[in-house]
Amino acid sequence: MLRPLAAAALLVLAGCGGSTEVAPPPQANTSTEEDVREHFVADRRAEKPRRGRFLTARVMRRTPMRGSPGGRVLARVGRRTEFGSRRVLAVTARRDGWLRVTASDLANGEHGWIRASAARLGSTNVWIRVDRSRRELTLRHDRRVLRRLPVAVGRPGTETPLGRFAVTDRLRTRNPDSPYGCCAVALSGHQTKLLPGWPGGDRLAIHATPNPETVGTSASLGCMRAHDRDIRVLMRRVPLGAPVVVVA
């Protein structure tokens, strides 16, 4: 799980990486965006032009996200995420100059609307399907399977949430001893089953781990863990805004 401006900078991915998942005591919320970037580097390489059935929207200017076209403002989104990535949102519908999008600013299953004029449309055929019961991630290009790989999922009581999410960031860790291994693919989703008193955040991610023996088990607080080599494939192959579907 991710928390971009966490109370403790090392908790920006909400402690999903370690094998025991023991949280440190809460600290004063004094961290800044600079603290985040001390530990994570956003992959800012230019996206190759893609054509596919899953629409994406790269935000080109700060814009309100509304509950319906012209409705109340739910949040305001800018050109960059809190990690410094280009903000690319998954588009789930279009209506009269408006785009319905999935965003980390919203609750799981909730959608917002932004004006199409504030974004640049793109598309992809690449998406991820996670089978929670089989603890397996499938990378797909439309209907074609590109790669199957084992993942750790949330343990009993902190199960990985089901639903459709989207990739928001591709992050590399600065610290080789990071509990998130080499890198992490951040998602728009949130863990709704937080431990009492948990001081970290609730954002979900697919990330590497220094405890590879946990991969393929139910061991995390909600994030999905994979081997370094597999996460590196996802970092190369999965574009921002790509759908991530987690099924039971």
Residue pairs with C-beta under 8 A, 6 or more apart in sequence:
1 13
1 14
1 15
1 16
1 190
1 191
1 200
1 201
1 202
1 203
1 204
1 205
1 221
1 222
1 223
2 12
2 13
2 14
2 184
2 186
2 187
2 201
2 202
2 203
2 204
2 205
3 11
3 12
3 13
3 14
3 200
3 201
3 202
3 203
4 12
4 33
4 36
4 81
4 82
4 83
4 201
4 203
5 12
5 29
5 31
5 32
5 33
5 35
5 36
5 82
6 12
6 14
6 31
6 36
6 199
6 200
6 201
7 26
7 27
7 28
7 29
7 30
7 31
7 199
8 24
8 27
8 31
8 199
8 200
9 31
9 35
9 36
9 38
9 39
10 39
10 179
11 23
11 24
11 199
11 200
11 201
12 35
12 36
12 39
12 40
12 201
13 40
13 179
13 180
13 184
13 200
13 201
13 203
13 205
13 207
13 223
14 191
14 198
14 200
14 201
14 202
14 203
14 221
14 223
15 21
15 23
15 179
15 198
15 200
15 221
16 179
16 180
16 205
16 207
16 220
16 221
16 222
16 223
16 225
17 178
17 179
17 180
17 181
17 207
17 209
17 210
17 211
17 223
17 225
18 179
18 210
18 211
19 211
19 213
19 214
19 219
21 220
21 221
23 195
23 197
23 198
23 199
23 200
24 199
25 199
26 197
26 199
27 199
33 82
36 82
36 83
37 83
37 84
38 174
39 173
39 174
39 175
39 178
40 83
40 171
40 172
40 173
40 174
40 184
41 171
41 172
41 173
41 174
42 81
42 83
42 84
42 85
42 169
42 170
42 171
43 85
43 169
43 170
43 171
43 172
43 235
44 84
44 85
44 86
47 86
47 88
47 122
47 239
47 240
49 122
50 122
50 123
50 124
50 125
50 126
50 239
51 123
51 125
52 123
52 124
52 125
52 126
52 142
53 123
53 125
53 142
54 90
54 91
54 123
54 124
54 125
54 126
54 127
54 241
54 242
54 243
55 90
55 91
55 92
55 94
55 99
55 121
55 122
55 123
56 88
56 89
56 90
56 91
56 121
56 122
56 123
56 124
56 239
56 240
56 241
56 242
57 88
57 89
57 91
57 99
57 101
57 114
57 116
57 119
57 120
57 121
57 122
57 241
58 86
58 87
58 88
58 89
58 119
58 120
58 122
58 241
59 77
59 78
59 79
59 87
59 88
59 89
59 114
59 118
59 119
60 79
60 118
60 119
60 120
61 78
61 79
61 118
62 76
62 77
62 78
62 79
63 76
63 77
63 114
63 115
63 118
63 119
64 73
64 75
64 76
64 114
65 73
65 74
65 75
65 76
65 77
65 101
65 103
65 105
65 106
65 112
65 113
65 114
66 72
66 73
66 74
66 112
66 113
66 114
67 74
67 112
67 113
68 113
69 95
69 96
69 97
69 98
69 113
70 98
71 113
74 105
74 106
74 112
75 103
75 105
75 106
75 112
77 87
77 89
77 103
77 105
77 114
78 87
79 86
79 87
80 86
80 87
81 87
81 104
81 168
81 169
83 169
83 171
83 186
85 168
85 169
85 170
85 171
85 240
86 240
87 168
88 122
88 168
88 239
88 240
88 241
89 99
89 101
89 102
89 103
89 114
89 119
89 166
89 241
90 101
90 102
90 166
90 188
90 241
90 242
90 243
91 99
91 100
91 101
91 121
91 241
92 100
92 101
92 102
92 111
93 99
93 100
93 111
94 100
94 116
95 113
97 115
97 116
97 117
98 113
98 114
98 115
98 116
99 113
99 114
99 115
99 116
99 119
99 121
100 111
100 112
100 113
101 111
101 112
101 113
101 114
102 111
102 164
102 165
102 166
102 188
103 112
103 188
104 168
104 186
104 187
104 188
104 189
104 190
104 203
105 112
106 112
106 188
107 190
108 161
108 163
108 165
108 189
108 190
108 192
109 163
122 241
124 239
124 241
124 242
125 141
125 142
126 139
126 140
126 141
126 146
126 237
126 238
126 239
126 242
127 140
127 242
127 243
127 244
127 245
128 137
128 138
128 139
128 140
128 167
128 206
128 234
128 238
128 242
128 243
128 244
128 245
129 137
129 138
129 140
129 244
129 245
129 247
130 136
130 137
130 138
130 151
130 153
130 160
130 224
130 244
130 245
130 246
130 247
131 137
131 138
131 247
132 153
132 154
132 159
132 160
132 162
132 246
132 247
132 248
133 248
135 150
135 151
135 152
135 153
135 216
135 217
135 218
136 148
136 149
136 150
136 151
137 148
137 149
137 150
137 151
137 206
137 224
137 226
137 230
138 145
138 147
138 148
139 145
139 146
139 147
139 148
139 149
139 233
139 234
139 237
139 238
140 146
146 237
147 230
147 233
147 237
149 226
149 227
149 230
149 233
150 215
150 216
150 226
150 227
151 206
151 215
151 216
151 224
151 225
151 226
152 209
152 214
152 215
152 216
152 217
152 218
152 219
152 220
152 224
152 225
152 226
153 159
153 160
153 218
153 219
153 220
153 224
154 160
154 191
154 193
154 218
154 220
154 221
154 222
154 223
155 218
155 219
155 220
155 221
156 218
157 193
158 191
158 193
158 194
158 195
158 220
158 221
158 222
159 193
159 218
159 222
160 191
160 204
160 220
160 222
160 223
160 224
160 246
161 189
161 190
161 191
161 192
161 193
161 204
161 222
161 246
162 246
162 247
162 248
163 189
163 245
163 246
164 243
164 244
164 245
164 246
165 187
165 188
165 189
165 204
165 243
165 244
165 245
165 246
166 187
166 188
166 241
166 242
166 243
166 244
167 185
167 186
167 187
167 188
167 238
167 239
167 240
167 241
167 242
167 244
168 186
168 187
168 188
168 240
169 184
169 185
169 186
169 240
170 183
170 184
170 185
170 186
170 235
170 238
170 240
171 183
171 184
171 185
171 186
172 182
172 183
172 235
173 180
173 181
173 182
173 183
173 184
177 210
178 210
179 209
179 210
180 205
180 207
180 208
180 209
181 207
181 208
181 209
181 210
181 228
181 231
182 208
182 228
182 231
182 232
183 207
183 208
183 228
183 231
183 232
183 235
184 205
184 206
184 207
184 208
184 231
185 205
185 206
185 207
185 231
185 234
185 235
185 238
186 203
186 204
186 205
187 203
187 204
187 205
187 206
187 244
188 204
189 203
189 204
189 244
189 246
190 202
190 203
190 204
191 202
191 203
191 204
191 221
191 222
191 223
192 202
193 222
194 202
194 221
195 221
198 221
204 222
204 223
204 224
205 223
205 224
206 223
206 224
206 225
206 226
206 231
206 234
206 244
207 223
207 224
207 225
207 226
207 231
208 225
208 226
208 227
208 228
208 231
209 215
209 225
209 226
211 225
212 227
212 228
214 220
214 225
215 225
215 226
215 227
219 225
226 234
